[in-house]
Amino acid sequence: MNERIARLRKESFETRPSISIERALLTTEFYLENGGKYSVPVTRALNFRNLCEKKEIYIGPDDLIVAERGPRPKSVSTFPELNCHSAEDLEILNSRPMTNYAVDPKDIDVYREKVIPYWRGRSMRDRAFAQIPREWMDLYEAGCFTEFMEQRAPGHTVMGGQIYRLGMEDFQAKIAEAQTKLDWLNDPHANERNEELKAMSISCDAAILFARRHAELAEKMAASETNPVRKAELEKIASVCRWVPAHAPRDFWEALQMYWFVHLGTITELNGWDAMSPGHLDQHLAPFYEKGVAEGTLDREKAKELLSCFWIKVNNTPAPPKVGVTAAESGTYNDFTQINLGGLKRDGSDGTSEVSYLVLEVLDELQLLQPQVSVQISGRTPERFLKAAGKVIRRGSGYPSVFNADMVIQEQVRVGKTPEDAREGGTSGCVETGCFGREAYLLHGYLNTPKILELTLHNGVDPLTGKQVGLRTGDLASFRDFEDLYAAFVKQLNHVVDVKIRNDNFLQRMFAAYAPAPFLSVLVEGCIENGRDYYDGGPKYNSDYIQCCGIGTITDSLSVLKKHVFEDRKVALADLVKACDDNWQGHEELRQFVWNKTPFFGNDDDYADSLMQRVYASLFEAIDGKHSPKGPTYHLNMLSTTCHVYFGKKLGATPNGRFALLPESDGTSPSHGADRHGPTAVVKSLGKMDQVKSGGTLLNQRFLPSVLAGEEGIEKLAQLIRTYFRMGGHHIQFNVVDSATLRDAQKSPDQYRDLLVRVAGYSDYFVDLDQYHQEEIIARTAQEEF
């Protein structure tokens, strides 16, 4: 990296994230004056324009790509209309030992005096919890599932290619045309559509205004700049900001700045933790790069410098902090922006380009928390690109993750997308699959599959609290064989899923009615044409995902029950459940027996793997095709992010020998320490899962650094990935670090401040993780050979 990038990186890496209450104050003042004067979407759009007009703007002395989420780098806004932080929340965020945020005590006083009094009872979270049924609350509090929309706006949003072809003035022309086509005589929703379209147009004006304010600031700075090089840069910045986003970008610099204004616009408007992403950034930038190089206006190093400046801007946008009980937990600063590299183009040809390699170089050099990078590997992807990615993986930061582009396309086609649209789609957030720029794919939180088995073994009672939270599916004596037990589990599963989906649908309507996102709607195909908001079924495609956790834990537990209780009769069911209720205390001989004498998932053992297939099929039947207000849009994902740690704290000891309160298995990975025959056996087990039926699966693998040494190590890694993908695998990612290094980092965190590790569908700094998450990573099987 050059000197400019080194300075920007140092600032971004060392600056402590902070909370800015500016957005909350501006929003509160606006609603105090204007609440109830306009339709809801127009009110939301006018507030967005108010923010773009009044929020403090910043251009740093080294910036080439400009604009920050807050008034300064690493400053993050709050969203009181979604979840209004209490004064205590803000104090906790300022003082908690890990992933804390600097909060000015004076701001806490202002929040207490001005923000909280207006939004308490009016925020989306307060509105929702005032109406949520007790049945849902009981299961939620027991840790049977989580709910994203109780904390933030729903969805994983990814931009497609149209923002590189159209500017805001072009979108306004499309909006005006849509208004002329409204059927005021026969469409009972014509007025609602018109209000949404008016809101979209106002939002376009807001984005243009925001950019022009940066142009004016750059011109002012240039007028007083004595360094001729910097003066010319500021004049170029002003020129770029006067052109985009009002118009479509014309060159590489404008294309990057165009996306960045769009990104900031969406996360200023509403985004509470939404994984806003550019999608196939390399494919979008390649034509601008190739044109600039051909014309002599751009070279490789300048393009890399601009990419690095953009990269650091993303790293300057920490995730908005949570509220309530979760404010006390150490979370992550990662806002889950994912860049897809490679994959296929719309016509089915290979999507890699020189920009793909440039992005890999930037990723490797900067070693920052975010953005995330994934490589999308298809049968047409050059081996050179896969191996280049492998060399970055070997660095040990957990980036890039690796996806099977062919499987990602098949997953989308299965649920009704055209092959062409599916090729332009990909993954966002952790592993979630969607159609970029054409789809709202909303995430509804995690499902604790092992907890549902625990309820089944206790006739619907949560053994940690003694509270009846689930169905009464029969006491232990009623299970004559494994089939009886499994039938009870399926009944319990369907009950929990149905309770969750009923409330998910209620929350969806809440957001559509009270928190539309007109600026985001401008950018997603279908919303203008339909005159409907992103959250109201406007996009061309709509999906709803429930993320299922703990497949390894429940599979191994069922294997113990099936083999040792019902087939071999080595232990009575009541005795095994008693041992779990006792957290294995006084039952160590039995625990060692089940741990060492049971077929476990992840070892290419058909006995265990067939149980995994059965659970997966049951999850699919319980979720896939269930109805939301937009139709049969529900599908399952198989990932946990870090929720397998939280869910573990809500789960007693399990029949597979796991102790109470420890993490469950993550994603589709085997249980900790249960995979005993190497990574090839792991991928062969996972290859038996029909992953095309999912919207994403996550597989973590950990290697000792020596395993990937030299060209031979990279070659074997590439072969492992190709082999898994030929078996139908969706995703795989790697930690490359030994336990001694991680233990040393625990003892001397200041010496390992920049140690990145793969946590779940994202990487994080190891020393920023709490002890539970650190220990979970250490507990993952360290593969010593292929």
C-alpha positions in Angstrom: 0.0 0.0 0.0 1.2 3.5 -0.6 1.7 6.2 2.0 -1.8 7.6 1.7 -3.4 4.2 2.2 -1.1 3.5 5.1 -2.2 6.6 6.9 -5.9 6.0 6.2 -5.6 2.4 7.3 -3.8 3.4 10.6 -6.6 5.9 11.3 -9.3 3.4 10.6 -7.7 0.6 12.6 -6.8 2.7 15.6 -9.9 4.9 16.0 -12.3 3.7 18.6 -15.9 3.3 17.3 -18.2 5.9 18.8 -21.9 6.6 19.0 -23.3 9.7 17.3 -26.7 10.9 18.4 -26.9 13.4 15.6 -29.3 11.3 13.5 -31.5 10.5 16.5 -31.8 14.2 17.3 -32.5 15.3 13.8 -35.1 12.5 13.4 -36.8 13.4 16.7 -36.9 17.1 15.9 -38.4 16.3 12.4 -41.1 14.1 13.8 -42.0 16.5 16.6 -42.7 19.1 13.9 -44.0 16.9 11.1 -45.4 13.7 12.5 -48.9 13.1 11.1 -48.8 15.8 8.4 -48.0 13.5 5.5 -48.5 9.8 4.5 -46.0 7.4 6.2 -43.8 6.9 3.2 -43.6 10.6 2.4 -42.8 11.3 6.0 -40.0 8.8 5.9 -38.7 10.4 2.7 -38.9 13.9 4.0 -37.0 12.8 7.1 -34.3 11.2 4.9 -34.0 14.5 3.0 -33.8 16.3 6.3 -30.9 14.1 7.4 -29.1 14.5 4.0 -29.5 18.3 4.3 -28.5 18.8 7.9 -26.1 16.0 9.0 -22.5 17.0 9.5 -20.3 16.0 6.6 -16.6 15.2 6.6 -13.8 15.0 4.1 -10.5 13.8 5.5 -7.1 15.1 4.4 -6.3 11.9 2.5 -9.7 11.0 1.2 -10.4 10.2 -2.4 -13.7 8.4 -1.8 -15.7 10.7 0.4 -18.6 10.6 3.0 -18.9 8.9 6.4 -21.9 7.3 8.1 -21.5 9.8 11.0 -19.8 13.1 11.5 -16.4 11.4 11.7 -14.8 8.1 10.8 -15.9 5.0 12.9 -18.9 7.0 14.2 -22.3 5.2 14.0 -25.8 6.5 14.3 -28.7 5.2 16.3 -32.2 4.6 15.0 -34.7 5.5 17.8 -37.7 4.8 15.4 -36.5 1.2 15.4 -35.2 0.5 18.8 -34.8 3.4 21.2 -31.7 3.0 23.4 -32.2 3.7 27.1 -29.7 5.9 28.9 -28.5 2.7 30.6 -28.0 1.0 27.2 -25.7 3.9 26.2 -23.8 3.7 29.5 -23.3 -0.1 29.0 -22.1 0.4 25.4 -19.5 2.9 26.7 -18.2 0.7 29.5 -18.6 -2.9 28.4 -15.2 -4.6 28.3 -15.3 -5.7 24.6 -16.6 -4.1 21.4 -17.5 -1.0 23.3 -18.5 2.3 21.7 -17.3 5.8 23.0 -20.4 7.7 24.1 -20.1 11.3 25.3 -21.8 11.6 28.8 -23.4 14.8 27.6 -25.0 12.9 24.7 -26.5 10.5 27.2 -28.1 13.4 29.0 -29.5 14.8 25.7 -30.8 11.4 24.7 -32.5 11.1 28.1 -34.1 14.6 27.8 -35.0 14.8 24.1 -34.9 11.4 22.3 -36.3 8.9 24.7 -39.4 10.8 25.8 -40.7 11.0 22.2 -39.8 7.5 21.0 -40.6 5.4 24.1 -43.7 3.6 23.0 -43.5 4.8 19.4 -40.4 2.8 18.3 -41.0 -0.3 16.2 -39.6 -2.5 19.0 -42.0 -1.0 21.6 -45.0 -1.3 19.2 -44.1 -4.9 18.5 -43.6 -6.1 22.1 -46.8 -4.5 23.1 -48.7 -6.9 20.9 -46.6 -10.1 20.8 -48.5 -13.1 22.3 -47.3 -14.8 25.4 -46.8 -18.1 23.6 -44.2 -16.5 21.4 -42.5 -14.8 24.3 -42.2 -18.0 26.2 -40.4 -19.8 23.4 -38.3 -16.7 22.6 -37.2 -16.3 26.2 -36.4 -20.1 26.4 -34.0 -19.7 23.5 -36.0 -21.7 21.0 -35.5 -18.9 18.4 -34.4 -15.3 18.0 -36.0 -12.5 16.0 -34.1 -10.0 13.9 -36.9 -7.5 13.6 -37.2 -7.0 17.3 -33.8 -5.1 17.1 -33.5 -3.7 13.6 -34.9 -3.4 10.1 -35.2 -6.7 8.3 -33.4 -7.9 5.2 -30.1 -8.4 3.6 -29.9 -5.9 0.8 -27.6 -6.2 -2.2 -27.2 -3.8 -5.1 -27.4 -5.0 -8.7 -25.9 -3.4 -11.8 -28.6 -0.7 -12.4 -26.9 2.0 -10.2 -24.0 1.9 -12.7 -26.3 2.5 -15.6 -28.8 5.0 -14.1 -28.5 8.0 -11.9 -31.0 9.5 -9.5 -32.5 11.7 -12.2 -33.0 8.6 -14.4 -34.8 6.9 -11.5 -37.0 10.0 -11.1 -38.0 9.8 -14.7 -39.0 6.1 -14.2 -41.0 7.1 -11.1 -42.8 9.9 -13.0 -43.6 7.4 -15.8 -45.0 4.9 -13.2 -47.2 7.6 -11.8 -48.7 8.3 -15.2 -49.7 4.6 -15.4 -51.6 4.5 -12.1 -55.2 3.3 -12.6 -57.2 5.7 -10.4 -60.5 4.3 -11.5 -60.0 0.5 -10.9 -57.0 0.2 -8.5 -58.1 0.6 -4.9 -54.4 1.0 -3.9 -53.7 3.7 -6.5 -53.3 6.5 -3.9 -51.0 4.3 -1.7 -48.9 3.6 -4.8 -48.8 7.3 -5.6 -47.7 8.2 -2.1 -44.9 5.6 -2.2 -43.8 6.9 -5.6 -43.8 10.5 -4.4 -41.6 9.3 -1.5 -39.2 7.6 -3.8 -38.8 10.8 -5.9 -38.1 12.9 -2.7 -35.5 10.3 -1.7 -33.7 10.7 -5.0 -33.5 14.5 -4.4 -32.1 13.8 -0.9 -29.3 11.6 -2.3 -28.4 14.3 -4.9 -28.4 17.0 -2.2 -26.1 15.0 0.1 -23.6 14.5 -2.7 -23.7 18.2 -3.7 -23.0 19.2 -0.1 -19.8 17.2 -0.4 -19.0 18.8 -3.7 -19.3 22.2 -2.1 -17.2 21.2 0.8 -14.5 19.9 -1.5 -14.5 23.1 -3.5 -14.2 25.2 -0.3 -11.3 23.0 0.8 -9.6 23.3 -2.6 -9.9 27.1 -2.6 -7.6 27.2 0.5 -5.4 24.3 -0.3 -1.7 25.2 -0.9 -0.5 21.8 -2.0 -1.2 21.6 -5.8 -1.5 17.8 -5.8 -4.1 17.8 -3.0 -5.8 20.8 -4.6 -6.3 18.9 -7.8 -7.6 15.9 -5.9 -10.2 18.0 -4.1 -11.3 19.6 -7.4 -11.7 16.1 -8.8 -13.7 15.0 -5.8 -16.0 18.0 -6.3 -16.5 17.1 -9.9 -17.3 13.5 -9.0 -19.8 14.5 -6.3 -21.6 16.9 -8.7 -22.0 14.1 -11.2 -22.9 11.1 -9.1 -25.4 10.0 -7.9 -27.5 12.4 -10.0 -26.2 10.7 -13.1 -24.8 7.3 -14.0 -21.0 7.0 -13.4 -18.6 7.5 -16.4 -15.4 6.2 -14.9 -13.9 4.0 -12.2 -13.7 6.7 -9.6 -17.3 7.8 -10.2 -18.5 4.2 -10.1 -17.0 3.6 -6.6 -18.3 6.9 -5.3 -21.7 6.1 -6.8 -22.0 2.9 -4.9 -20.7 4.6 -1.7 -23.3 7.3 -1.8 -26.0 4.6 -2.4 -24.6 2.5 0.5 -24.6 5.5 2.9 -28.0 6.5 1.8 -29.6 3.2 2.6 -27.9 2.9 6.0 -28.8 6.5 6.9 -32.5 6.1 5.8 -33.3 3.1 8.0 -30.7 0.4 8.1 -30.3 -0.9 11.6 -28.0 -3.8 10.8 -28.8 -4.9 7.3 -25.7 -6.2 5.6 -25.9 -3.7 2.8 -23.6 -5.0 0.1 -22.4 -4.1 -3.4 -22.7 -7.7 -4.7 -20.6 -8.5 -7.7 -18.4 -5.4 -7.3 -15.6 -6.7 -9.6 -18.1 -7.4 -12.4 -19.6 -3.9 -12.0 -16.3 -2.2 -12.0 -14.5 -4.2 -14.7 -16.0 -2.2 -17.7 -14.9 1.1 -16.1 -11.5 -0.3 -15.3 -10.9 -1.6 -18.8 -12.2 1.6 -20.4 -9.9 3.7 -18.2 -6.8 1.6 -18.9 -7.5 1.6 -22.7 -7.9 5.4 -22.7 -4.8 5.9 -20.5 -6.8 7.7 -17.8 -6.3 4.9 -15.3 -3.6 2.4 -14.4 -3.5 -0.6 -12.1 -2.0 1.3 -9.1 -4.4 4.1 -9.2 -7.3 1.7 -9.4 -5.9 -0.2 -6.4 -5.5 3.1 -4.5 -9.2 4.0 -5.1 -10.3 0.5 -4.1 -8.3 0.8 -0.9 -9.9 4.2 -0.1 -13.3 2.6 -0.6 -12.3 -0.4 1.5 -11.4 1.9 4.4 -14.7 3.8 4.1 -16.5 0.5 4.6 -14.3 -0.3 7.6 -15.2 3.1 9.0 -18.9 2.0 9.3 -19.2 -0.1 12.5 -22.5 -1.9 13.0 -25.2 0.0 15.0 -25.2 -1.3 18.6 -28.1 -3.3 20.0 -30.4 -2.5 22.9 -31.7 -4.1 26.0 -30.2 -7.3 27.3 -28.1 -7.7 24.2 -26.4 -4.3 24.7 -24.6 -5.9 27.6 -23.2 -8.7 25.5 -20.0 -8.3 23.4 -21.1 -8.4 19.8 -19.2 -7.3 16.7 -18.4 -4.1 14.9 -18.8 -5.9 11.6 -21.7 -4.6 9.6 -21.6 -7.7 7.2 -20.9 -5.9 3.9 -20.0 -8.7 1.6 -18.3 -8.4 -1.8 -18.7 -11.2 -4.3 -15.8 -11.9 -6.6 -15.8 -14.1 -9.6 -18.9 -16.2 -10.2 -20.7 -16.1 -13.5 -22.0 -13.2 -15.7 -25.6 -13.0 -16.8 -24.9 -14.8 -20.0 -23.2 -17.7 -18.1 -19.6 -16.8 -18.9 -16.8 -16.5 -16.3 -17.1 -13.4 -14.2 -13.5 -13.0 -13.1 -11.5 -10.1 -14.3 -8.4 -8.1 -13.4 -10.5 -6.2 -10.9 -11.1 -9.6 -9.1 -7.4 -10.0 -8.5 -7.0 -6.3 -7.5 -9.7 -6.8 -4.8 -7.9 -9.9 -3.5 -4.7 -7.9 -3.2 -6.4 -5.1 -1.4 -8.0 -7.6 1.0 -4.7 -9.2 1.7 -2.7 -6.0 2.2 -5.2 -4.0 4.4 -6.2 -6.9 6.7 -9.1 -4.9 8.1 -12.3 -6.1 9.7 -14.6 -5.3 6.8 -15.8 -5.4 4.1 -16.0 -9.2 3.8 -15.0 -10.8 0.6 -16.2 -14.1 -0.8 -15.0 -15.8 -3.9 -17.8 -17.4 -6.0 -16.3 -20.5 -7.7 -18.1 -22.1 -10.6 -17.0 -24.9 -13.0 -15.9 -22.1 -15.3 -13.7 -20.2 -12.7 -10.0 -20.3 -13.7 -7.8 -22.4 -11.4 -5.5 -19.4 -11.1 -8.2 -17.4 -9.4 -9.0 -20.1 -6.9 -5.4 -20.6 -6.0 -4.9 -16.8 -5.7 -7.8 -16.8 -3.2 -6.2 -19.8 -1.4 -3.0 -17.9 -0.9 -5.0 -15.1 0.8 -6.9 -17.7 2.9 -3.5 -19.1 4.0 -2.7 -15.7 5.6 -5.1 -16.8 8.3 -7.6 -13.9 8.6 -10.6 -16.1 7.6 -11.1 -14.1 4.3 -12.2 -14.8 1.7 -14.9 -17.3 2.2 -15.6 -19.7 -0.7 -19.0 -20.3 -2.4 -20.2 -22.7 -5.0 -21.5 -20.3 -7.7 -23.3 -23.2 -9.5 -25.1 -24.2 -6.4 -26.0 -20.6 -5.5 -27.7 -20.3 -9.0 -29.5 -23.7 -8.6 -30.9 -22.6 -5.2 -32.4 -19.5 -6.8 -33.8 -21.2 -9.8 -35.5 -23.8 -7.5 -37.6 -21.0 -6.0 -38.6 -19.5 -9.3 -35.9 -17.1 -10.4 -34.8 -17.0 -14.0 -31.3 -18.5 -14.7 -30.1 -15.0 -15.9 -31.3 -13.2 -12.8 -29.9 -16.0 -10.6 -26.4 -15.6 -12.2 -26.5 -12.0 -11.3 -27.4 -12.9 -7.7 -25.1 -14.4 -5.1 -24.6 -14.3 -1.4 -24.6 -11.6 1.2 -24.2 -11.2 5.0 -22.9 -14.6 6.0 -24.0 -17.1 3.4 -27.5 -16.0 2.4 -28.5 -16.4 -1.2 -30.5 -13.8 -3.1 -31.1 -12.1 -6.5 -29.0 -8.9 -6.4 -30.9 -5.7 -7.1 -34.1 -7.5 -7.7 -35.0 -9.1 -4.4 -35.9 -8.4 -0.8 -34.7 -11.5 1.1 -35.6 -10.9 4.7 -34.0 -12.7 7.6 -36.1 -13.6 10.6 -33.6 -14.9 13.1 -32.4 -18.3 14.2 -34.1 -21.6 15.2 -32.5 -23.6 18.0 -33.0 -27.1 16.7 -31.3 -29.0 19.6 -33.5 -27.0 22.0 -36.6 -28.4 20.3 -35.3 -31.9 20.9 -34.7 -31.0 24.6 -38.3 -29.8 24.9 -39.4 -33.1 23.3 -37.5 -35.1 25.9 -39.2 -33.1 28.7 -42.8 -33.1 27.4 -42.6 -29.4 26.4 -41.0 -28.2 29.6 -37.8 -26.1 29.5 -35.6 -28.0 32.0 -33.4 -25.0 32.7 -36.4 -23.0 34.0 -39.0 -25.7 34.7 -41.5 -23.7 32.6 -43.9 -25.3 30.2 -43.1 -23.5 26.9 -43.7 -26.2 24.2 -46.3 -28.7 23.3 -47.0 -31.7 25.6 -45.8 -34.4 23.1 -45.6 -37.3 25.6 -43.6 -38.4 28.6 -40.5 -40.6 28.1 -42.5 -43.8 28.9 -44.7 -43.1 25.8 -41.8 -43.5 23.4 -41.8 -47.2 22.6 -39.2 -46.8 19.9 -37.1 -44.2 18.1 -39.9 -43.6 15.6 -42.2 -42.5 18.4 -39.6 -40.1 19.7 -38.8 -38.7 16.3 -42.5 -38.2 15.6 -42.8 -36.2 18.8 -39.8 -34.1 17.8 -41.4 -33.3 14.4 -44.6 -32.3 16.1 -42.7 -30.0 18.5 -40.7 -28.6 15.6 -43.7 -27.7 13.5 -45.4 -26.0 16.5 -42.3 -23.8 17.3 -41.9 -22.9 13.6 -45.5 -22.0 13.2 -45.5 -19.8 16.3 -42.4 -18.1 15.0 -43.8 -17.5 11.4 -47.1 -16.1 12.7 -45.2 -13.4 14.6 -42.7 -12.9 11.7 -45.7 -12.1 9.5 -47.1 -9.7 12.0 -43.7 -7.9 12.2 -43.5 -7.7 8.4 -46.8 -5.9 8.2 -45.6 -3.6 11.0 -42.5 -2.5 9.0 -44.6 -2.2 5.8 -47.0 0.1 7.6 -44.8 2.2 9.8 -41.2 2.0 8.6 -41.1 1.9 4.7 -37.7 2.5 3.0 -38.5 4.7 -0.1 -34.8 5.3 -1.0 -33.9 1.6 -0.8 -37.0 0.9 -2.9 -35.8 3.2 -5.7 -32.8 1.0 -6.1 -34.4 -2.5 -6.2 -36.1 -3.6 -9.4 -39.9 -4.0 -9.2 -40.6 -1.4 -6.5 -41.0 1.6 -8.9 -42.9 -0.6 -11.4 -45.3 -1.9 -8.7 -45.5 1.4 -6.7 -44.8 -0.6 -3.6 -42.1 -0.4 -0.9 -39.2 -2.8 -0.5 -40.8 -4.0 2.8 -44.2 -4.3 1.2 -43.6 -6.9 -1.5 -42.4 -4.3 -4.1 -39.3 -6.1 -5.4 -39.5 -8.5 -8.4 -38.6 -11.4 -6.0 -39.3 -11.8 -2.3 -37.9 -14.4 0.2 -38.1 -14.9 3.9 -35.4 -17.0 5.6 -35.2 -18.8 9.0 -31.7 -19.8 10.0 -31.5 -23.3 11.5 -28.8 -24.0 14.1 -27.1 -27.0 15.6 -27.5 -29.7 13.0 -24.3 -31.4 14.3 -25.5 -31.3 17.9 -29.0 -32.7 17.2 -27.7 -35.3 14.7 -25.2 -36.7 17.2 -27.8 -36.6 20.0 -30.3 -38.5 17.9 -27.6 -41.0 17.0 -27.0 -41.7 20.7 -30.7 -42.1 21.3 -31.3 -44.3 18.3 -28.3 -46.6 18.7 -27.8 -46.9 22.5 -31.3 -46.4 23.8 -33.6 -48.0 21.2 -31.4 -50.4 19.2 -28.7 -51.7 21.4 -30.5 -51.1 24.7 -27.3 -50.1 26.4 -28.9 -47.3 28.4 -32.5 -46.6 29.4 -34.0 -43.4 28.0 -34.9 -42.1 31.4 -31.4 -42.7 32.7 -29.8 -40.8 29.7 -32.2 -37.9 30.2 -31.4 -37.9 33.9 -27.7 -37.7 33.1 -28.3 -34.7 30.9 -30.4 -33.0 33.5 -27.5 -33.6 36.0 -25.1 -32.1 33.4 -23.3 -35.4 33.4 -22.2 -35.0 37.0 -22.0 -38.5 38.4 -22.4 -40.0 35.0 -18.9 -39.5 33.5 -18.6 -43.2 32.5 -21.8 -43.0 30.5 -20.7 -39.7 28.9 -17.4 -41.2 27.8 -19.3 -44.2 26.4 -21.6 -42.1 24.2 -18.8 -39.8 23.2 -16.5 -42.6 22.1 -18.9 -45.4 20.9 -21.5 -43.4 18.8 -21.4 -42.8 15.1 -21.1 -39.0 14.8 -21.8 -36.6 11.9 -18.8 -35.4 10.0 -17.0 -38.7 9.6 -18.6 -40.0 6.4 -20.6 -42.5 8.5 -23.9 -43.2 6.8 -25.5 -44.1 10.2 -25.1 -40.6 11.5 -25.3 -38.9 8.2 -28.7 -40.4 7.4 -30.0 -38.9 10.7 -28.6 -35.5 9.5 -30.5 -36.0 6.3 -33.7 -36.8 8.2 -33.5 -33.7 10.4 -32.7 -31.5 7.5 -35.7 -32.9 5.6 -37.9 -32.2 8.6 -36.7 -28.7 8.8 -37.4 -28.2 5.1 -40.9 -29.6 5.5 -41.6 -27.3 8.5 -40.4 -24.1 6.8 -40.2 -24.2 3.0 -43.1 -22.7 1.2 -44.8 -21.4 4.3 -46.8 -18.2 3.6 -45.9 -14.6 4.4 -48.1 -11.7 3.4 -46.3 -11.9 0.0 -47.0 -15.5 -0.7 -45.2 -18.9 -0.1 -41.9 -17.1 0.5 -40.4 -18.9 3.5 -37.2 -20.9 3.1 -34.5 -22.2 5.4 -30.8 -21.4 5.8 -28.4 -23.5 7.7 -26.2 -21.1 9.6 -25.8 -19.7 13.1 -23.5 -16.6 12.8 -22.6 -16.5 16.6 -26.0 -17.6 17.8 -24.8 -21.2 18.4 -23.0 -19.7 21.4 -26.1 -17.9 22.7 -28.3 -20.9 22.0 -25.8 -23.0 23.9 -26.3 -20.9 27.0 -30.0 -21.6 26.7 -29.5 -25.4 26.4 -28.9 -28.0 29.0 -26.5 -30.9 28.5 -27.3 -32.9 25.4 -27.3 -36.7 24.8 -24.1 -36.5 22.6 -22.0 -35.8 25.7 -22.0 -32.0 25.4 -22.1 -30.2 28.8 -24.8 -27.7 29.6 -24.4 -24.1 28.5 -21.5 -24.8 26.1 -21.9 -23.8 22.4 -23.8 -26.0 20.0 -22.3 -26.9 16.7 -22.1 -24.0 14.3 -23.7 -23.7 10.9 -23.6 -27.1 9.2 -20.2 -27.9 10.9 -19.8 -31.1 12.9 -20.0 -30.9 16.7 -16.8 -29.7 18.4 -14.3 -32.5 18.3 -16.7 -35.0 16.7 -15.1 -34.9 13.3 -12.2 -37.4 13.7 -11.3 -38.4 10.2 -10.1 -35.2 8.5 -11.6 -32.6 6.3 -12.4 -35.0 3.4 -14.7 -37.0 5.6 -16.4 -33.8 6.8 -17.2 -32.6 3.2 -18.3 -36.1 2.3 -20.8 -36.0 5.1 -22.0 -32.6 4.1 -22.2 -33.7 0.5 -25.1 -35.9 1.6 -27.2 -32.8 2.5 -29.5 -31.7 -0.4 -28.2 -28.1 -0.1 -30.0 -26.9 -3.2 -33.2 -26.9 -1.0 -31.6 -24.3 1.2 -30.9 -20.6 0.8 -27.4 -21.1 2.2 -25.3 -23.4 4.4 -22.2 -22.6 6.3 -19.2 -25.0 6.9 -16.3 -23.9 9.1 -13.0 -25.7 8.9 -9.8 -25.0 10.8 -6.3 -25.9 9.6 -2.9 -25.8 11.2 -0.8 -23.3 9.2 1.7 -26.1 8.3 -1.0 -28.0 6.3 -1.3 -25.1 3.8 2.5 -24.5 3.4 3.9 -24.2 -0.1 2.3 -24.7 -3.5 1.4 -28.3 -2.4 -0.7 -26.9 0.4 -2.6 -24.5 -1.9 -3.1 -27.2 -4.5 -4.7 -29.5 -1.9 -6.9 -26.8 -0.6 -8.1 -26.1 -4.1 -8.8 -29.8 -4.6 -10.8 -30.0 -1.3 -12.9 -27.0 -2.4 -13.6 -28.4 -5.8 -14.4 -31.8 -4.4 -16.9 -30.4 -2.0 -18.6 -28.3 -4.6 -18.9 -31.2 -7.0 -20.8 -32.9 -4.2 -23.2 -30.0 -4.0 -21.7 -28.0 -1.2 -22.8 -24.4 -0.9 -20.0 -22.8 1.1 -16.8 -23.5 3.0 -14.5 -21.2 5.0 -11.3 -21.6 6.9 -9.4 -20.6 10.0 -5.7 -21.1 9.6 -4.2 -20.7 13.1 -2.9 -23.0 15.9 -4.3 -23.2 19.4 -1.0 -22.0 20.9 -1.3 -18.7 19.1 -4.9 -18.2 20.2 -4.0 -19.0 23.8 -1.1 -16.5 23.7 -3.5 -13.9 22.3 -5.8 -14.5 25.3 -2.9 -13.8 27.7 -1.4 -10.9 25.8 -4.2 -9.3 23.8 -2.3 -6.0 23.1 0.3 -8.0 21.1 -2.4 -9.6 18.9 -4.6 -6.6 18.3 -4.8 -7.3 14.5 -5.3 -11.1 14.7 -8.3 -11.8 12.5 -10.1 -15.1 12.8 -13.2 -16.6 11.1 -16.0 -16.5 13.6 -19.0 -17.5 11.6 -20.0 -16.0 8.3 -17.6 -13.2 9.0 -14.2 -12.5 10.5 -13.4 -10.6 13.6 -10.5 -9.6 15.7 -9.8 -12.4 18.1 -9.1 -10.2 21.1 -12.5 -8.3 20.5 -14.4 -11.6 21.1 -15.7 -12.5 24.5 -14.3 -15.6 26.2 -17.2 -17.8 25.1 -16.5 -17.0 21.4 -12.8 -17.3 21.9 -13.1 -20.8 23.5 -15.6 -21.9 20.8 -13.0 -21.2 18.1 -10.2 -22.9 20.0 -12.5 -25.9 20.5 -13.0 -26.4 16.7 -11.1 -29.4 15.4 -7.7 -28.3 14.1 -7.1 -30.4 11.0 -3.5 -31.6 10.7 -3.7 -33.0 7.2 -6.0 -33.3 4.3 
